[in-house]
Structure formats: C-alpha cells, structure tokens
Amino acid sequence: MHQNAPHPWPQAFGFAVRDARERNGLSIEGLAGTAGQSARMVIGIEHGKRNPSLLTILALAQGLGVSPGQLIESAEARRETAA
C-alpha cells in the first residue's frame, strides 16, 4: 500500500456506517445526534478520514440500532470485495 493511500479499514468502515445510516433513513446530523457525535466526526468517519475509537464505534452502532459487530462485519465484507 502506498504511504499516502488511505488505509482500507477506515474506508470500509465508513462505507458500512453510511450504508446503515441511509438504510435507517437518517441524515448525517440525525446520526450525529443519536450517537452523541458531531456531524463533522460522522462525515470524517464515512469518508474514511477518521479512525474511530471503540467508544465511537459503540456510539455509532447504538445510534444506528445495530450491533458493533454488524458494522465491522459489513466493513470486512466490503474490504474483501474491494481487494
């Protein structure tokens, strides 16, 4: 992987969050509010530019009404298909 290339895990996790958010009919601001995060943080995560902490992953999952494992499994599946 090139030094400046984005790491595949945050990108894949961001896609998983965006997919779950859109399936739930939530806006970025709506997810941010339910997860106790800033909209800027959610945008950064969805774009793969932020590497969320465990607590942030737990908050996002709760805000989305899914388990953290579901988000990670979705990210893993996306990463594997992109490879």
matplotlib code that plots the C-alpha trace (Angstrom):
import matplotlib.pyplot as plt

x = [0.0, 1.3, 2.3, -0.3, -3.0, -5.9, -6.0, -8.6, -10.2, -11.4, -12.7, -14.6, -15.9, -17.0, -19.0, -20.6, -21.7, -23.0, -24.9, -26.5, -27.4, -29.0, -30.9, -32.3, -33.3, -31.0, -29.2, -25.7, -27.0, -29.6, -26.9, -24.6, -27.4, -28.4, -24.8, -23.7, -21.1, -20.5, -21.6, -18.0, -16.9, -19.6, -18.6, -14.9, -15.7, -17.9, -15.2, -12.6, -10.6, -11.1, -10.2, -12.9, -12.2, -14.0, -16.3, -17.2, -17.9, -20.2, -22.0, -22.5, -23.8, -26.3, -27.4, -27.9, -29.7, -27.2, -24.5, -20.9, -20.2, -22.7, -20.8, -17.5, -18.7, -20.2, -16.8, -14.9, -17.1, -16.7, -12.9, -12.7, -14.7, -12.5, -9.3]
y = [0.0, 3.4, 5.6, 8.3, 5.9, 5.7, 2.6, 0.1, -0.5, 3.1, 3.4, 0.2, 1.0, 4.4, 2.8, 0.4, 3.4, 5.3, 2.3, 1.6, 5.3, 5.5, 2.2, 3.8, 7.0, 9.1, 12.3, 12.8, 15.3, 12.7, 10.0, 12.5, 13.5, 9.9, 8.8, 11.8, 12.8, 15.9, 15.9, 16.6, 13.4, 11.4, 12.9, 12.1, 8.5, 8.0, 9.3, 7.1, 10.0, 9.3, 6.1, 5.9, 4.7, 1.8, 4.1, 6.0, 2.7, 1.7, 5.0, 4.9, 1.3, 2.3, 5.4, 3.1, 0.4, -2.3, -4.2, -3.0, -6.5, -5.8, -2.7, -4.4, -7.5, -5.2, -3.3, -6.6, -7.8, -4.5, -4.6, -8.2, -7.4, -4.3, -6.3]
z = [0.0, -0.9, 2.1, 1.3, 0.3, 2.7, 4.9, 3.7, 7.1, 7.9, 4.3, 4.5, 8.0, 6.7, 3.9, 6.4, 8.6, 5.6, 4.3, 7.7, 8.1, 4.7, 5.3, 8.5, 6.7, 8.9, 7.9, 9.0, 11.6, 12.7, 13.3, 15.0, 17.4, 18.2, 18.6, 20.6, 18.0, 15.9, 12.3, 11.4, 13.1, 11.3, 7.9, 8.6, 9.5, 6.5, 4.2, 5.8, 7.0, 10.7, 12.6, 15.3, 18.8, 20.3, 22.2, 19.0, 17.2, 20.1, 20.0, 16.2, 16.4, 19.1, 17.1, 14.1, 16.0, 15.1, 16.9, 16.6, 15.1, 12.3, 11.3, 11.5, 9.5, 6.9, 6.7, 6.4, 3.6, 1.7, 2.2, 0.9, -2.2, -2.9, -2.5]

ax = plt.figure().add_subplot(projection="3d")
ax.plot(x, y, z, "-o")
ax.set_aspect("equal")
plt.show()
